[in-house]
Amino acid sequence: MRKLLVIGIGAGNPEHMTVQAISGLNRADVLF
């Protein structure tokens, strides 16, 4: 089963990303 994760980082500063957001990005096969 595939999942669609939508991750927002607010103003765009990567330092404001949550641990869950980083984990999702690390697991992703495709990024847009």
Buried (B, 14 or more C-beta within 10 A) or exposed (E): EEEEEEBEEEEEEEEEBEEEBEEBBEEEEEEE
